[in-house]
Amino acid sequence: MQEDLSTETSKQYCPYCGEHIRLIIEPFDEPQTYTEDCEVCCRPMIVQVEVNGDVFLQREDD
């Protein structure tokens, strides 16, 4: 499967298990917040993406 060329990859650490994960980020003109499951431990985390491309992860239970 080929990734869309407009997407970016962000390497982060899961706020639950601490494992290194890879997120696929689609660029937008405004900040985005969504929930995504960790690819390692499958726990839901809140992903915040700023317009400048900064990515912040937060535990859903915080």
N, C-alpha and C positions, 0 to 999 in steps of 0.2 A: 504494500500500500504506500502510495506516495503522499507526502505531506503537502498541504497548500503552501505556496511560496510566501504568502502574506503572514504566516504564523512564525512565532519565535519560540525558542526553547529556553526555559529557565531552570537551572539546577538549584534545588532547595533541600532543606532538611525537614522531615516530617516532625511536627510539634508533639506528636505522641511517641513514636518509636525511635526518633532520632536518625532514621536511615536516610541516606542520600536518595532523592527522588528527582524525576524530570517532569516538568509541567510544560504543556504546549499552550502558549499564550497567543491569543489573537489581538492585534492592535486595534484600539478603539480611540475615539476622540474625547472620551470622558472616562473617569475612573470606573472600574468594574468590581463588584463583589459577588462571589458565588461560592457554592459548596462543592468540594470534590473529595473523593475518597483517596486515601493514600494507596499507592500501588503495591506497597509492601504489607502493611498491617490492616488495610481496608477500613480504617476509621475515618469518619468525615472531618474535614478541616475547612475552615473559611479561608478563601483565597482573595486577597485584595490586590488589584493591579492598578497602579497609578498611570496617568497619561504618559509620563516620562519613561515608563517601562519598569519601574521599581515594583517588586513583588513582595508581599508580606503574607505569612501564613499564621493562622491562629487556631488553637483548639476550639472545636465547636462547643465544648462544655465550659469554656472560660467566661 
